[in-house]
Amino acid sequence: MSGNPVPVRTVCPAPCYDACGMLAHVDGGRVVRVEGDPDHRITRGRLCPRADRYVEQTYHPDRLLRPMRRVGAPGTDSFEPISWDDAIGRIADALKSLARDFDPRALVYVTGNGQNGAMTPFGPLFLAHFGGHSTAFGDLCNHAGMEATRLTFGTLHHHPPEDYLRSRLIVVWGKNPALTSPHQWRFLEEARAKGARLVCIDPRRTETAIGCDEHLAPLPGTDGFLANCIAHVLVDDGLVDRAYVASHVHGYGDYEAMVRLYEPAKAAAVCGIDGETVRAFARRYAATRPANFSVGFGVQRYRNGGQAVRAIAALQAITGNIGISGGGFDFANQAAFVTRPFPFQTKTSPRVRQLGALARLGRSILGAKDPPVRAAIVERANPVSQAPYSPSVHYALTRLDFVCVIDRFLTDTARRADVVLPAKSMFEETDVVPGLWHGILRLRPKCAEPPGEVRTEREIYRALADAMGFPTEQFDIEPEELLNRVLPGGLSPRRLKREAFDRHGPTFVPFQDQTFATASRKIELRSEAAELAWRVDPLPFFSPPRECASEDPDRARRYPLHLLTPKSAYRQASQWGNDPALRAAAAGEGLAIHPDDAAGRGIADGARVRVFNDRGELFVRARLDPGIRREVVSLPSGSWLAVDGYSVNVLTQDDVTDMGHGATFFDCLVEVEVAK
């Protein structure tokens, strides 16, 4: 090394809101440190605790540097290194045997969002040459809310963060940006300093709730009911913006008739919030314009999640807070998602079988017939840890004849593989990364050489194609040329190296022209498209979560505590779950439980407890938290079985949301007792 590191401007590809601008300091082909890019308009030189540890993750002593094959039972550490020729040969032999004896669709391809970017289609390209495969549809993160937003407004575009400074009221609903989107939280704090009122709606008194002026804590899964009760007050008190509704809202008459059923007095029984509190909030909300709603993924992690998001979005429509500076409904910004699909071509017409929703991955694999699933390739995903009801995924993978995992570490999923291939890190291949909260697209240039024998996914699938006798020309196209082909006109890696692409800029106001890409060209409170596509009511009626006293009283008696599994500040899904510094920082998280619920069970602060239901059990330390609702407990997700000894998803159900094929992680009842 020279001792004179060169800063390279790059961007964090983790699947979170912020897509932080970074400077990677490179010396001799090795990244030696990272820092926030002070010139990034949004993240402004600061990184989250996870991004601060990228160097340690890249050169972690446990990082896989060579292909590995399992020599013991699935789930053990009994692996040994093998050569690339041996690894590729084993995979090719397994696939040839599968195609000969069964059908290409006996292979399931599982992928996730381990790294955001455009350089991800090489698995599907290889499988197109293979003749087909099976896969799962949907998403584990945000698809119910995204679909609800699309059905309501037509597109998913946010107000830029700077526009918060023009809001007078900001409602943060089902989101904890102080922990999960720290750069957004800085803007919200600035807005508050300028006079905006901040309101948090969340069953937990989170870091965000503590920093807000007002906190409403509904029972889990009742957000849609609460939203409709607020609408009832707005209608009753004549606080609806009738002129705006008449010009720009579809289905208001039916919607008004619906919300009249949601009397605020009923909120106490359903939401755990008394009617006067609902009325007072609704009146303050209507009197304070412009108002912005920033809605988090937590709202839509129930069976009723899509309809809940539609009900919340409707409030902004009937108060005329859409299309104005300082207003808006922000859920998941798609403005920077501008790349086109790679124009790959094959001579075959691959047969792709959709097994079922990703949220039901285990049962989908086990239930497949004609042909049954016999093999799997998994990349950028850790479903044994992260998928709902993860024991079913574990069981399904152990029943297969062959499993290949591409990853940087021996994750819980990799430990179920027959062959594990070492994957690149963010520094080791050029790509582009969009923001999910802001509308900025940035280049992530290659700035370091892969350590050991690590290969990129493009190189891995090229080697597999060669071993299978498939054409390899399209795998040989260099990343910058591939990106040139998928970026829209005027954009190129060369341009993005000079400057980021900002789709809208700091003064953009979504829907300012009051044009919406819906069938009616208006905001749709009554959505025939929702009814047709998802078989839900066209109006955002409330239905209870699947696991609650009104739906299953016997289950609620046996498991009376509602379990929430929010994100941790120290992991991104399960990524960074093996980082020693972050694990030490997360040691105090534990199972949050209200002191009254703990006292009734003889649980002291810090006690080791058993958390269980009829799906599974886990053992953790309890943390008494007076800020959480009674009859609700919370345990951050993302832990590793191999590192922490548990995964929260042994308890969660493999159900799907009412729209978008999402996962219902928060629709979960448990009981807690002192561990014996």
C-alpha positions in Angstrom: 0.0 0.0 0.0 1.1 3.6 -0.7 -0.1 5.1 2.5 -2.0 7.8 0.4 -5.6 6.5 0.1 -7.6 7.9 -2.8 -11.3 8.9 -2.0 -13.8 7.3 -4.4 -17.3 8.6 -4.5 -19.8 5.8 -4.1 -23.2 4.9 -2.6 -24.5 2.3 -0.1 -26.5 -0.4 -1.9 -28.3 -1.7 1.2 -32.1 -2.1 0.8 -33.1 0.8 3.0 -34.5 4.2 2.5 -31.4 6.4 2.4 -28.9 5.1 -0.2 -26.2 7.1 1.6 -23.6 8.9 -0.3 -20.2 7.6 0.7 -16.5 8.2 0.1 -14.5 5.0 0.0 -10.8 5.6 0.6 -8.8 3.1 -1.5 -5.1 2.2 -1.2 -3.5 -0.4 -3.4 -6.8 -1.9 -4.6 -8.1 -2.2 -1.0 -10.7 0.0 0.8 -9.1 1.2 4.0 -11.9 3.4 5.4 -15.3 4.9 4.5 -17.0 8.2 5.4 -20.1 10.0 4.5 -20.0 12.1 1.3 -20.5 15.7 2.4 -21.6 16.7 -1.1 -24.6 14.4 -1.1 -27.7 16.7 -1.0 -29.7 14.4 1.3 -27.3 12.4 3.5 -24.9 15.3 3.9 -21.8 13.5 5.1 -23.3 11.1 7.7 -23.5 7.4 7.7 -25.6 5.0 9.8 -23.9 2.6 12.2 -24.1 -0.2 9.6 -22.5 1.7 6.7 -19.7 2.8 9.1 -18.7 -0.9 9.2 -18.4 -1.7 5.5 -14.7 -2.0 5.6 -14.9 -4.5 8.5 -17.6 -6.5 6.6 -15.6 -6.5 3.4 -12.5 -7.9 5.1 -14.2 -9.8 7.9 -12.3 -12.9 8.9 -15.3 -15.1 8.3 -15.9 -13.8 4.7 -16.0 -16.6 2.2 -13.0 -16.3 -0.1 -13.2 -19.7 -1.9 -16.0 -22.0 -2.9 -17.1 -24.4 -0.2 -18.8 -27.8 -0.1 -20.7 -29.3 2.7 -19.2 -32.4 4.3 -21.6 -32.7 7.2 -25.3 -32.5 7.9 -27.2 -29.4 6.7 -27.1 -26.6 9.3 -23.6 -27.6 10.6 -20.3 -25.9 10.1 -18.9 -28.9 8.3 -17.7 -27.3 5.1 -14.4 -27.5 3.3 -13.0 -25.3 0.5 -12.9 -26.6 -3.0 -11.7 -25.3 -6.3 -13.8 -23.2 -8.7 -13.6 -26.0 -11.3 -14.9 -28.5 -8.7 -17.7 -26.2 -7.5 -18.9 -25.3 -11.0 -18.7 -29.0 -12.0 -20.8 -30.1 -9.1 -23.5 -27.5 -9.8 -23.5 -28.3 -13.5 -23.7 -32.0 -12.9 -26.7 -31.5 -10.5 -28.5 -29.3 -13.0 -27.9 -31.6 -15.9 -29.2 -34.5 -13.9 -32.3 -32.5 -12.8 -33.1 -31.5 -16.4 -32.6 -35.1 -17.7 -34.5 -36.9 -15.0 -37.2 -34.3 -14.2 -37.8 -30.8 -15.7 -35.9 -27.5 -15.5 -38.8 -26.3 -13.3 -37.7 -28.7 -10.6 -35.1 -26.0 -9.8 -36.3 -23.1 -7.7 -34.4 -19.8 -7.9 -34.7 -17.6 -4.8 -33.4 -14.1 -4.8 -33.8 -11.1 -2.5 -32.7 -7.5 -2.1 -29.3 -8.1 -0.4 -27.9 -5.3 -2.6 -29.9 -2.8 -4.6 -28.7 -2.2 -8.1 -29.1 -3.0 -11.8 -26.4 -5.7 -12.1 -28.6 -8.6 -11.0 -30.1 -10.4 -14.0 -27.4 -12.9 -14.7 -29.2 -15.7 -12.7 -32.3 -15.4 -14.8 -30.2 -15.1 -18.0 -28.5 -18.4 -17.2 -31.8 -20.0 -16.3 -33.3 -18.9 -19.6 -30.6 -20.9 -21.3 -31.4 -23.8 -18.9 -34.9 -23.8 -20.2 -36.9 -22.6 -17.2 -37.1 -22.7 -13.5 -39.5 -22.2 -10.6 -39.6 -19.0 -8.5 -41.7 -17.2 -5.9 -43.5 -13.9 -6.4 -44.1 -10.9 -4.1 -41.8 -9.4 -1.6 -41.1 -9.6 2.1 -40.7 -5.8 2.6 -43.1 -3.2 1.2 -45.3 -4.5 -1.7 -48.7 -4.2 0.1 -48.1 -0.5 0.8 -46.6 0.1 -2.6 -49.6 -1.4 -4.3 -52.0 0.5 -2.1 -50.2 3.7 -3.0 -50.3 2.9 -6.7 -54.0 2.1 -6.6 -54.7 5.4 -4.9 -52.4 7.9 -6.7 -51.2 5.9 -9.8 -47.5 6.5 -9.1 -45.1 6.4 -6.2 -43.3 9.7 -6.0 -42.3 11.5 -2.8 -41.9 15.1 -1.9 -38.1 15.8 -1.6 -36.8 15.9 1.9 -36.3 19.6 1.8 -40.1 20.0 1.4 -40.6 18.9 5.0 -39.3 22.3 5.9 -42.4 23.8 4.3 -44.8 21.5 6.3 -46.7 22.7 9.3 -47.7 19.2 10.4 -45.9 16.0 9.8 -47.4 12.6 10.7 -45.0 9.7 11.0 -47.2 6.7 10.9 -45.8 3.2 11.5 -42.2 4.3 11.0 -39.2 4.9 13.2 -36.9 7.2 11.1 -34.9 8.2 14.1 -33.6 4.6 14.0 -34.2 3.3 10.5 -33.8 6.5 8.4 -31.6 8.8 10.3 -31.2 11.3 7.5 -34.9 11.7 7.2 -35.1 12.3 10.9 -32.6 15.1 10.6 -34.9 16.9 8.1 -37.9 16.2 10.4 -36.0 17.8 13.4 -35.2 20.8 11.2 -38.9 21.1 10.2 -39.8 21.0 13.9 -37.3 23.7 14.7 -39.0 25.8 12.0 -42.4 25.4 13.7 -43.8 22.2 12.3 -45.7 19.9 14.7 -44.5 16.3 14.6 -46.9 13.4 15.4 -46.0 9.8 15.7 -48.5 7.0 15.4 -47.0 3.7 16.6 -47.9 1.0 19.2 -44.4 1.6 20.6 -42.9 4.7 22.2 -40.0 4.6 19.8 -37.1 7.0 19.5 -39.2 8.8 16.9 -42.2 9.1 19.2 -40.0 10.5 22.0 -38.8 13.2 19.6 -42.4 14.1 18.5 -44.9 16.6 19.9 -47.7 14.0 20.0 -47.9 10.2 20.1 -50.9 8.0 19.4 -50.4 4.3 20.2 -53.0 2.1 18.4 -53.2 -1.6 19.0 -51.2 -3.5 16.3 -53.1 -3.9 13.0 -55.8 -1.4 13.7 -54.3 1.5 11.7 -57.0 1.3 9.1 -59.8 1.6 11.7 -58.1 4.6 13.3 -57.7 6.3 9.9 -61.4 5.8 9.1 -62.4 7.2 12.6 -60.3 10.3 11.9 -62.1 10.6 8.5 -65.5 10.3 10.3 -64.6 13.3 12.4 -63.5 15.3 9.4 -66.8 14.5 7.7 -68.9 15.2 10.7 -67.3 18.5 11.5 -67.3 19.8 8.0 -63.5 19.7 7.7 -63.3 18.0 4.3 -61.9 20.1 1.5 -65.1 19.8 -0.6 -63.7 21.9 -3.6 -60.6 19.7 -3.8 -62.6 16.5 -3.5 -65.1 17.6 -6.2 -62.3 18.2 -8.7 -59.7 15.6 -7.9 -61.2 12.6 -6.0 -63.0 9.6 -7.4 -65.5 7.7 -5.2 -65.9 10.3 -2.4 -69.7 9.8 -2.0 -69.3 6.1 -1.3 -66.2 6.7 0.9 -68.1 9.3 3.0 -70.9 6.8 3.6 -68.4 4.2 4.6 -66.5 6.3 7.1 -69.8 7.4 8.8 -69.8 3.8 10.2 -66.5 4.4 12.0 -67.7 6.4 15.0 -64.7 7.6 17.1 -66.4 6.1 20.2 -65.6 2.7 18.7 -61.9 3.4 18.6 -61.4 2.6 22.3 -62.6 -1.0 21.8 -60.8 -1.6 18.5 -57.7 0.6 18.6 -57.2 1.2 22.3 -57.5 5.0 21.8 -60.4 6.8 23.3 -62.8 8.7 21.0 -62.0 12.2 22.4 -58.3 11.7 21.6 -59.3 10.7 18.1 -61.5 13.8 17.7 -58.9 16.2 19.1 -56.2 14.8 16.7 -58.5 15.0 13.7 -59.4 18.6 14.4 -55.8 19.7 14.9 -54.8 17.8 11.7 -57.5 19.6 9.7 -56.6 23.0 11.1 -52.9 22.7 10.3 -51.9 22.9 6.7 -49.9 21.9 4.8 -49.6 18.5 6.4 -47.3 15.6 5.3 -47.9 11.9 6.0 -44.7 9.8 6.1 -46.0 6.2 6.3 -43.7 3.3 7.2 -43.6 -0.3 6.2 -44.8 -1.4 9.6 -48.4 -0.4 8.8 -48.7 -2.9 6.0 -47.1 -6.0 7.7 -50.6 -7.4 8.6 -53.2 -9.3 6.6 -55.1 -6.0 6.2 -52.0 -4.0 5.4 -52.9 -2.7 1.9 -56.3 -1.5 2.9 -54.8 0.2 5.9 -52.4 2.2 3.7 -55.3 3.1 1.4 -57.3 4.4 4.4 -54.4 6.5 5.6 -53.8 7.9 2.1 -57.4 8.9 1.9 -57.0 11.3 4.7 -54.5 13.4 2.8 -56.9 13.4 -0.2 -60.0 14.6 1.6 -58.1 17.4 3.3 -56.5 18.7 0.0 -53.0 17.9 1.1 -52.0 16.4 -2.2 -50.2 18.3 -4.9 -49.1 21.2 -2.6 -45.7 22.1 -1.2 -45.4 20.8 2.4 -48.1 18.2 1.9 -48.0 14.8 0.4 -48.2 11.1 1.1 -44.8 9.4 1.3 -44.4 5.7 1.4 -41.8 4.3 -1.0 -40.3 6.6 -3.6 -39.8 5.0 -7.1 -38.6 8.2 -8.8 -35.0 7.0 -9.1 -35.9 3.6 -10.4 -35.3 4.5 -14.1 -33.2 1.6 -15.4 -34.8 -0.6 -18.1 -34.5 -4.4 -18.1 -31.4 -5.8 -19.7 -32.0 -6.6 -23.4 -30.8 -10.2 -23.1 -32.0 -12.7 -25.7 -31.9 -16.5 -25.8 -32.8 -19.0 -28.5 -35.1 -20.9 -26.1 -38.4 -19.9 -24.6 -37.9 -20.6 -20.9 -40.8 -22.0 -18.9 -41.0 -20.1 -15.6 -43.3 -21.6 -12.9 -44.6 -19.3 -10.1 -44.8 -21.5 -7.0 -46.5 -19.0 -4.8 -45.8 -16.0 -2.7 -42.3 -15.5 -1.3 -43.9 -15.1 2.1 -44.9 -18.8 1.8 -41.6 -20.0 0.4 -41.3 -23.1 2.5 -44.8 -24.4 1.9 -44.6 -23.5 -1.7 -41.5 -25.6 -2.2 -42.9 -28.5 -0.3 -46.2 -28.4 -2.1 -44.9 -28.2 -5.6 -46.0 -31.0 -8.0 -45.5 -32.0 -11.6 -42.6 -31.6 -11.1 -41.7 -31.4 -7.4 -38.9 -29.1 -6.5 -35.6 -31.0 -6.3 -32.9 -28.3 -6.2 -32.4 -24.6 -5.4 -30.2 -21.7 -6.2 -30.3 -18.8 -3.6 -28.6 -15.5 -4.0 -28.8 -12.1 -2.3 -31.2 -13.6 0.3 -31.2 -15.4 3.6 -34.7 -17.0 3.8 -33.9 -19.4 6.6 -33.5 -16.4 8.8 -35.7 -13.8 7.1 -38.7 -15.6 5.6 -41.9 -15.9 7.6 -42.2 -19.1 9.5 -38.6 -19.9 8.7 -38.6 -23.5 10.0 -40.7 -24.4 6.9 -38.0 -23.0 4.7 -35.3 -24.8 6.6 -37.2 -28.1 6.3 -37.9 -27.5 2.6 -34.3 -26.9 1.7 -33.1 -29.9 3.7 -35.4 -32.2 1.6 -33.9 -31.1 -1.7 -31.4 -33.1 -3.6 -29.1 -30.1 -4.2 -28.8 -26.5 -2.9 -26.4 -23.8 -4.1 -26.1 -20.5 -2.2 -24.2 -17.5 -3.4 -23.2 -15.3 -0.4 -20.3 -13.5 1.4 -20.8 -15.5 4.6 -22.0 -18.8 5.9 -25.5 -17.4 6.7 -28.2 -19.6 8.2 -29.3 -20.3 4.6 -25.8 -21.0 3.3 -25.4 -23.6 6.1 -28.2 -25.6 4.4 -26.4 -25.6 1.0 -24.4 -28.3 -0.7 -22.2 -25.8 -2.4 -21.6 -22.2 -1.4 -20.0 -19.7 -3.8 -18.3 -16.5 -2.5 -20.1 -13.4 -3.6 -18.7 -9.9 -4.2 -19.1 -6.9 -1.9 -20.4 -3.5 -2.9 -16.8 -2.3 -3.6 -16.0 -5.0 -6.2 -18.2 -4.3 -9.2 -19.6 -1.3 -10.9 -23.4 -0.7 -10.6 -26.0 2.0 -10.1 -28.1 2.4 -6.9 -31.4 4.3 -6.6 -32.7 5.9 -3.4 -36.0 4.5 -1.9 -36.8 7.7 0.0 -35.2 10.4 -2.3 -35.2 10.5 -6.1 -31.4 10.3 -6.6 -29.6 7.7 -8.7 -25.9 7.3 -8.1 -23.0 5.3 -9.6 -21.4 2.7 -7.4 -18.0 2.2 -9.2 -15.7 -0.7 -8.7 -13.1 0.6 -6.4 -11.4 -2.5 -4.9 -10.3 -5.9 -6.1 -12.2 -8.9 -4.8 -10.2 -10.7 -2.1 -9.1 -14.3 -2.4 -11.0 -16.2 -5.2 -14.2 -14.1 -5.0 -16.1 -13.7 -8.2 -19.0 -11.5 -9.3 -22.3 -13.0 -10.0 -21.8 -12.2 -13.7 -18.6 -14.3 -13.7 -20.2 -17.1 -11.7 -23.1 -17.5 -14.1 -20.7 -17.2 -17.1 -18.7 -20.1 -15.7 -21.9 -22.1 -15.2 -23.1 -21.3 -18.7 -19.8 -22.5 -20.1 -19.9 -25.7 -18.1 -23.4 -26.4 -19.3 -22.6 -25.7 -23.0 -24.7 -22.5 -23.2 -23.7 -19.4 -25.1 -21.6 -17.1 -23.0 -21.3 -13.9 -25.1 -23.8 -11.9 -23.1 -22.1 -12.7 -19.8 -18.9 -11.3 -21.3 -20.2 -7.7 -21.7 -18.5 -5.4 -19.3 -20.6 -3.8 -16.5 -20.2 -0.3 -17.8 -21.4 -1.3 -21.3 -24.3 -3.2 -19.7 -25.3 -0.2 -17.7 -25.1 2.0 -20.9 -27.7 -0.3 -22.4 -30.2 0.0 -19.5 -29.9 3.6 -18.4 -32.3 6.0 -20.1 -31.2 8.5 -22.7 -28.7 11.1 -21.5 -27.5 8.9 -18.6 -24.3 6.8 -18.6 -21.8 5.5 -16.0 -19.4 8.2 -17.2 -22.0 11.0 -16.5 -23.0 9.4 -13.2 -19.3 9.4 -12.2 -19.3 13.1 -12.6 -22.7 13.8 -11.0 -25.6 12.0 -9.5 -28.9 11.9 -11.4 -31.6 13.7 -9.4 -35.0 12.8 -10.9 -36.9 15.7 -9.4 -34.7 18.1 -7.3 -35.4 19.9 -4.0 -38.4 21.9 -5.2 -40.4 19.1 -6.8 -44.1 18.7 -5.7 -45.7 15.4 -6.7 -49.1 15.8 -8.5 -48.9 19.5 -8.6 -50.7 19.4 -11.9 -53.4 17.2 -10.1 -53.0 14.5 -12.8 -53.0 10.9 -11.5 -52.1 7.8 -13.4 -55.3 6.0 -12.4 -58.3 4.9 -14.5 -60.3 7.9 -13.4 -57.3 10.3 -13.7 -58.1 11.2 -10.1 -57.2 10.1 -6.6 -59.2 6.9 -6.2 -60.8 6.4 -2.8 -63.1 3.9 -4.5 -60.8 1.6 -6.5 -62.4 -0.8 -8.9 -58.8 -1.9 -9.8 -58.3 -3.0 -6.2 -61.4 -5.1 -6.3 -60.6 -6.6 -9.6 -56.9 -7.4 -9.0 -57.0 -8.3 -5.3 -60.6 -9.2 -4.5 -60.8 -6.6 -1.7 -63.6 -4.1 -1.2 -63.1 -1.2 -3.6 -63.4 1.1 -0.5 -60.8 0.9 2.3 -62.9 -0.9 4.8 -61.2 -2.2 7.9 -60.8 -5.9 8.5 -59.0 -7.2 11.7 -55.6 -8.7 11.6 -55.7 -12.5 11.3 -54.3 -13.1 14.8 -56.4 -11.1 17.3 -59.1 -11.7 19.9 -62.0 -10.9 17.6 -60.8 -13.3 14.8 -59.5 -16.2 16.9 -60.5 -15.8 20.6 -59.1 -19.2 21.6 -55.7 -18.4 20.1 -55.7 -15.0 21.8 -56.4 -16.7 25.2 -53.4 -19.0 24.7 -51.1 -16.4 23.2 -52.3 -13.0 24.6 -49.3 -10.8 23.6 -49.0 -9.3 20.1 -45.4 -9.6 18.8 -43.9 -6.9 16.6 -40.6 -7.6 14.9 -39.3 -4.1 13.8 -35.9 -3.4 12.1 -32.8 -3.0 14.2 -30.4 0.0 13.9 -27.6 -2.5 13.8 -28.7 -4.9 11.0 -30.1 -4.5 7.6 -32.5 -7.4 7.5 -29.9 -10.1 8.5 -26.9 -8.3 7.0 -24.3 -7.2 9.5 -25.7 -9.7 11.9 -22.3 -11.2 12.4 -20.4 -7.9 13.0 -19.0 -8.1 16.5 -19.1 -4.3 17.1 -22.7 -4.0 16.0 -23.7 -7.1 17.9 -22.3 -5.6 21.0 -24.2 -2.4 20.4 -27.4 -4.4 19.9 -26.9 -6.4 23.0 -29.4 -4.3 25.0 -32.3 -4.6 22.5 -33.9 -7.8 23.9 -37.7 -8.4 24.1 -39.4 -5.1 25.0 -42.3 -5.8 27.3 -44.5 -3.5 29.4 -43.7 -3.6 33.1 -47.3 -4.6 34.0 -47.2 -7.5 31.5 -43.8 -8.5 32.9 -45.0 -8.3 36.6 -47.9 -10.6 35.9 -45.5 -13.2 34.6 -42.8 -12.8 37.2 -40.4 -11.4 34.7 -37.6 -9.1 35.9 -35.6 -6.7 33.7 -32.9 -8.6 32.0 -34.4 -12.0 32.8 -34.0 -14.8 30.2 -37.5 -15.5 28.8 -39.1 -18.0 26.5 -41.2 -16.5 23.7 -43.5 -19.0 22.1 -46.6 -20.0 20.2 -47.7 -23.1 18.4 -45.2 -22.4 15.6 -42.1 -22.3 17.6 -40.1 -20.8 20.5 -37.0 -18.8 21.2 -35.1 -17.6 24.2 -33.9 -14.0 24.8 -33.4 -11.4 27.5 -36.4 -9.3 28.5 -36.2 -5.5 28.6 -38.9 -3.8 30.6 -40.2 -0.8 28.5 -43.0 1.4 29.9 -43.3 3.0 26.4 -44.7 -0.1 24.7 -48.4 -0.8 24.8 -49.7 -3.3 27.3 -50.3 -6.7 25.6 -47.7 -5.9 23.0 -44.1 -7.1 22.9 -41.3 -6.2 20.4 -38.2 -8.0 19.3 -36.0 -6.7 16.5 -35.7 -8.9 13.5 -32.5 -10.0 11.6 -30.7 -12.2 14.2 -28.9 -15.3 13.0 -29.5 -18.8 14.3 -25.8 -19.6 13.9 -24.7 -16.5 15.8 -27.5 -15.5 18.2 -29.1 -18.9 18.6 -32.6 -17.7 17.5 -34.5 -16.1 14.7 -37.8 -14.2 15.4 -39.2 -15.9 12.3 -39.7 -19.2 14.0 -42.8 -17.5 15.4 -44.2 -15.5 12.5 -46.9 -16.9 10.2 -46.4 -17.5 6.4 -49.5 -15.6 5.4 -49.9 -13.0 2.7 -51.2 -9.4 2.7 -54.5 -8.4 1.2 -52.7 -7.0 -1.8 -49.2 -7.0 -3.3 -48.3 -10.5 -2.1 -46.5 -9.1 0.9 -45.6 -10.8 4.2 -47.6 -10.5 7.5 -44.7 -10.4 9.9 -46.6 -8.3 12.5 -49.7 -10.4 12.5 -48.4 -12.7 15.3 -49.6 -13.6 18.8 -47.2 -15.1 21.4 -46.9 -15.9 25.1 -43.8 -15.1 27.2 -42.6 -16.8 30.4 -39.5 -17.0 32.5 -37.1 -19.5 30.9 -36.7 -22.7 33.0 
